């Protein structure tokens, strides 16, 4: 009998029973009050007179009326560049020692402050996630197994007196000492910068570990598992880790990867979705009878919600200043919202770029529906990423195939608009690309009336290119973003999409992409079509 595991299980179940989640609305009121009180003496707090806001009867309304929306560029240009230069008390008290560096493939690197208070918030969220395990009926022995956290390197880069890395690497570098006995791959392997060398080290050590759960971005965890399987010449990962029971998915929804994970596992696993971003740990799945995630409403992050109308979104993905933000009690289930956050890292009314929908308002449970920049609406098609995912799941069922990755863009060619899709497939689709395009087009028309109208007007055609899924991983590698938090955008701007196509064509021809140069004509065409898809 797993005595220690049973003790831990009982403790977790007791915590879940007696330490009930607070009322989300009341918790949010307290969080905002605490944020304003802590930051009132910062440069930001003085500039926007937090003292005066705190004196108002309706604190949330006063806050919304006084503080403008910020996207990353505005936050950085006006405030965070000072934080990055080592100045104290700018948007949050004290000096910031860590910055989460984003891995966007189509934009400049972003430096998001990660304060000590944010690290405490992330650890607290992790405990809430563990507490939620009580609802998944795990056996006692599960709590004695090891946890493989497969993210970015913990070998953080020191720059001008602070440390930089991806949020998963920063979080793993700050794990409490008592967790080290459970944590894999361990400090030494986790600090290896080169992704392939790190995976090889994991593969070598894999038989020595008793892994019960794995966490990470699905695409990179899948690729890591496949390399471990190949290294040991096994058919599924349970031949190496027979007690692997839980996968904690972070960064993206797990649904598109379910079929590929079924192919590399020998037993059913439980998948728990989490919402950890460079800006904070926002939500986690706490119930087994849903794949929605509960917003963590009492943990240093204040949430607001702007109804998502793609026609009102600016070209850079930001929202106009006149857009009204709703509080938690004002939202409705089934409506898409742009998520706005204010945090203990000194982000204020900050738009992280995600759109969400509430599935259970009382429990504050949400699903991520996409990105404001990853919304295909050039000719009124109004296609969200969640609609794209659902369409491709239907495609998988019809063709009995595995579409793990995709990207799409709206392009203008020969004075006509078209959507061109690239589907990253494990194996093959036993049908021609034109027929695949017709079926995908039909599914989208059937499920999205705006798209159907667009197809009768400006959107003249739909094309599909079926390519090996490994090309998506190679793209992130050759753009120096392999592993960690890196993801290929589901929707690309036209200019970035041309670079993607150039890369794919070079690989299919067996050429080195780094030696391929676009013609002047192609460059001019890219400039003309810049911004057509966003």
N, C-alpha and C positions, 0 to 999 in steps of 0.2 A: 504493500500500500504506500502511496506517495504521501507521507505524513506531512511534510512541509507544504507540499502543494495543496493538500486539503485545508491546512490552516490558512493559507493565503486565499483560497477560494472562499472559505467561510467569512474571512475578514472583508473581502471584496463584496460579497453578497450582503453583509451587514451594513457596509458603507452605502451601498446602493439603496438599501431599504430605509435606513435612518437618516442619511444625509441627502434628503430629497433635493431635486433641482429647484432653484428659486423661481418665483414667478418672473417670466422673462421681461415683462414690461417694467415692473418695479426694479428689477436688477439693472435694467438699462438706464433708468433714471439715476440710480446711485452711481453707476459707472461714469456717466457724463459729469455729474457733480464732482466726483473724485478727480477726473481728468482735468477739469477746469481749475480746481483748487490746487492741484499739484503744479500746474504749468502757469499759474497767474503771474509769477515773477520772471518768466522767460521773456526773451525778446518778442516772441510771437504773442504771448499772453498780454504783454504790455501794449503792443501795437493794436490789438483788437479788444483791449480793455476787459479782460476776463473778470476782473473785480465787479464791474458793472453788470456783466451777464449773470454772475452768481447772485446778484442782489434782486434779480427779476423774479416775479412770481411764477411765470411759465418759463422755466430754464431752457427747455428744449426749443421752444419757439424763438426765444431771444438768441440762442446759439445759432439757429438756422438763419435768422435774419441778419446777423452780424458777420458771420464767417463765410467767405466765398468758397465755392467748390475749387478743389485743386486736382489737376492731373500731375503726373510725375514732373513734367517739364516746369510747370509753374512752381511746384513745391521746391524743386531743386534750384531753379534760377533765383527765386526770391529768398529762400531760407536754407535749404540743405547744403548748398555749396559752402556755406559758412561752417556747418557742422562737419563736413568732410575735411575742411581745412583745420579742424581741431578746436574751433571756438566752443565755449561752454554756454549752456543755458540759452540756446537759440529757440528750439521748438519743444524741448523737454529738459528738465533740470539735469545739470552735470555735463560731463564730457562723454561722447560716444566712442567706445573702443572697437566696436564691430560694425561692419557694413555688409549686408547681403547684396551680392552682385548678381544681377539677373543674367539670364542666358538667352535673351531674345535673339532670334536668327535674322530679323529684318530691321532692327533698330539699334541705336547705340546702347552700350552697357548702362545699366541703372545701378546706382548705389543707394540702397535703402538702409537707413539707420536701424541698428538692432541694439537697443539699450539694455541695461541690466534688468530693468523692470519688464521689458519684453521677454527676456530669457526666462524670468520667473513665470510670466504668463504662459509661455510655451510649455514649461515643465508642468504647470498646474493643469493645462489642457490635456497633457499626456496622462496625468492621473485620472482625469475625468473619463478619458477614453478607456483606461484600464478598469475604472469603476463600472463603465457600461458593459464590460465583458460578462458581468453577472447575468445579463439578459440573454446570453448566447449558450447557456447550459454546457459550459466546458468542463471536462473531467478534472479532478484535482491534479493529476500528473501533468496536465498541460502547463500549469503554473510553475513547474520545475524545469521546463525546457528553455532552450536558449533562443534569443531573438536576433535575427539577422537584419540589421538596418543597412540597406544598400542604397546609399545616396552619393553625394559628391565627396571629394576628398576632405579630410579634416586637417590637412596640411595647409593652413590658412596663410595667405600672403600678407606680410607686414609692409605697410605703406604709410610713410609720414606719421608714424606714431599710432596707427590703428591697424586692425586686421580685416582682411577682405576674403570672402569666399561665398559659396552658395549657402542658402539657409539650412539645408540638410547637413552640410559639413559643419557649419557653426554650431548647430544644435547638438550634433554628435560629439563635437569637441568639448562640450560643456556638460556631459553626462555626470550625474552624481556618482561618487565612488562606490556606493553600495550596489549600483547597477552593473558594474564592470564584469562581475562573474557571469552575468546572463548575456552580456552584449557581444555580438559577433558582427563583423570579422575581427574585432579587437583593435586596439589603438595602432599597432604597427601596420597592419594591412590597410586600415582605413585611411592612413596618412599617405598612401601611395598616390601620387598625382595622376600618373598615366592610367587611363581606364583599363586598357587591355592587360597591363601588368597587374593591376589590382584584381581583375577577374581571374587571372591565372593563379594568383596567390590564394584566392577564395577556393578555386577548384582543387588546388593541392591539399588544402586543409579540410575540405568539405567532409570527408569521411570521419574526421575526428570530432565533429560537432553533432549535437543532438538538437536540431533546429525544430522549434515548435511553431514559430511565426516569422514572417518576412514582411518588411515594409519598404516601400519605394514607389517610383513611377513605373507603371505596368510595363511599358515598352522596354525599359532598360533592365528591369528585373527578369522579364521573359528572356531577353537576350543573354543575361548572365546565367540563368538556369540552363539554357540550351548549351552554353559553353561548358558548364559543369558536367552536364550529361555526356557531351562529346568527349570530354577529358577522361571520363571513367567508363565510357562505352556502355551506357545504360539506356533503357527505353523511356524512363520517366524519372522525375526527381525524387519520388518516394522510394526508389531503390537506394538512394543515398541518405535521404532524410525521411524515414518512415513515419515520424511523428509530426511532420509538417501539417498543421491544421488550419492556420489562419494567415491570410494575406491582407495586410493593411495597405490599401491603395491611396496614394497621395498625388496631388497635382492635377490629375485628370480623372474623369469618370471611368470606372472599370469596364462598363458594359461592352465597349467595342473590342475588348481583349479577352472576353470570356471564352470564346471558342479556342483561341490559341493556347490559353492556360489549360483548357481541358485536354489538349493534345500533349502537354508536358507533365501532367500530374497523373498518378495512378489511383488516387483516391479523391473523393470530394473534399473541397476545402471551403472554409467560410471566408467570405470577402467582406471587409469593413472599409467603407469609404471615409476618407478624412479630407479636410480642407486646410492644409498648411501652405501658406504663401510666404513670400519674402517679407510681407507686411505683418504677418502674425498667424496664429493658429485660430481659425475662425469657426470651424464646426467639425463635428464628428458624428458618425453613425452610432446610435446607442441602442437600437432595437433590431432584432433579427428578422422581424416581419416586414421590414422596409429597407430600401437602399437609400432613403433620404437621410440627410445629416441634420443634427440639431445644432443651431447656432449656440455658441458658448457666450452667454449674455452677461455673465458676472465676472469677467476675467480681463479687464483692462482694455476692452474694445467696444466702442459705441457704434451702432449700426443705424444707417438711414437708407431709404429705398426710393429711387426715382423711377416712376413708370417708364418702361422702355418703349419709346417710339422711334424706330430707326430713322424716320424722316427728320427727327430733331437732333440726331447725333451729329456732332461736328466731324469734319474730315479726318481729324487726328484721333477720333474716338471719344473725345470729351463731350460733356453735356453743357448746354447753354446756361448762363447764370440765372435766367428766369424760371428754369425748371423747378417745380415744387417737389421737395423731398418729403416722404411720409415716414412716420414713426412706426414702431413695431405693431401697435394696436390698430393702425390705420390701413395696413396692407390687406390684400385679398388673396385667397388661394387661387392658384391657376393663372395668375397674372405675372408677366415678366417684369422684373425690376433691375435697374442698374444699381449695383451695391456701392454704398458710400461708407467709409469707416473713419473713425478718429481713434487714436491709439496711444498707448504708453511709450511708443517710440517717437512720438511727436509728429504723427501724420494727422492732419486736420481736414475734415470733410474731404477725404482723399478718395478718388475714384480709382480702384485697382483694375478696372477694365472688364470685370466679370458681370454677366447677367444671371439672375437666379429666379426661381419660382418657388413659392411656398406650397408645400404639399399638405402641411398640417399646421395651421396658424397657432393653435393653442399650445402645441409643443415647440413652436418656432423651428419646424423642420423644413429644410429646403433642398432643392437640387440645383446644381449649376447647369444653366442652359447654353452657355457659350461666352463669347467675348464680344464687346462692342465693336472691336476692330475685325472680328471674325464673323461678321454678319453680312451675308451676301444680298445687297439691296441696290445694286447699280441701276437696274432697270425696273425697280419696283417688285422684285421677286420675294423680298423679305424672308429669306431662308436663314434660320438659326442653326447653330451647330447641333443642337439636340434633334432638330428635324432631320438634319443630314445623317446623324447617327442612327436614327430610327429607320430611315430609308435603306441604309446600308445593311442593317440587321435583316430587313426583309430580303435584300439581295443575297445575303449569306444563306438564308433558309432556302430560297428558290434554287440557287446554284450549288448548294451544299459545299460552300467554300469558306475560307477564312480571310476576311478583309480587315487586317489589323490597323492599317494606317491609310489616310487619304489626305489630299489637299486639292483645292479648287480655286479658280479665279474667274472673274468676268473680264473678257477681253473684247477689244474691237478690232476686227479684221475685215478688210474689204468693205469698210463702212457699215458693218453689221456687228451687233453684239452676240456673243456666245459665252456659254459656260464650258470650261474645259476641266475635267476631273482627272486626277491621277489616283488610281486605287492600288495600294500596296497589299499584295496578296501572298499569303503563305500557300505555296502549291500553285494551282492554276484554276482559272474559270473556263469551263468547257463550252465556250461560246465566243463568237466574234465580238469585237469591241463595239461595232455599230448596234448589234442587238442588245448588248449590255447597256449602252447609252439609252436606247429606246425604253428599256424596262425601268432604268433609274429615273428617267424623265417622267414616265407614266406614274410611278409611285409618288414622286414629288408633286405632280399635278393633282393627283387624287387627294393628297393630304394637306395641300396648301393652296387655298383659292387665289391668293395674291400671285403665287408662282404661276398658277394656271392662266391667269389673266396676262401676265407678262409674256408667256409663251405665245400668246395670240397677237402680241404687239411687238415690242422692241427686242425681246430675247428670241433671236431667230433660230438658234440651234444649240444642241448639247453634245459634247464629245467626251469620250472616256478613253483613257489610256491605262491599260493594265500592266503593272510593272512589279518586279519582285520587291517584297517588303524591305529587304536589306538595303535597297537604295535610299530609303528614308533614314536608316541608321548611318549609312555612309555620308549622307548629306550633312548630318549634324557633326560627324567626325571631321569632315573636311572643312567645315566652317568653325572648327575648334570648339565644339560644344557637346562632345560625346559624354553620355552619362549624366548623373546628377539630375537637375531640374529641367534639362533641355527637352524641348518638344518642337516638332515641325508644325508650323501654323496650319490650322485646318483651312483657313482662307488666306490667300496671299494677295498683296497688291500686284498690279500688272508687271511692274518693273522687276520685283523680286521673283515673280513667277517665271519671267523670261530667263532669269539666272538659273532657277530650278530646272527649267526645261533644257537649258544648255548643259547643265550638269548631267541630267538623266541621259540625254542623247550621247554625250561623251562616254558615259559608262557603258551604254548599250553597244557603242562602237568599239569599246575596248581601249579608249584613249584616257590619258591623264587629264582630269578636269582642270588642273592648275595650268596646263599648257594651252587650254582652249581659250581663244579670245573672240569676243563678239565683234561682228563687223560694224562699221560706222552706221550703216543703214539700220541694223538692229538696235544700236544704241539710241538713235533718234526715235525709232518706233517706241522704245521703252519710255523715253521722256514724254512722248505724246500720249501714251496710255497710262502714265503714272496716276494713281488715285482712282482708276476705274473700279477696282475692287478693294474693299477694305474690311 
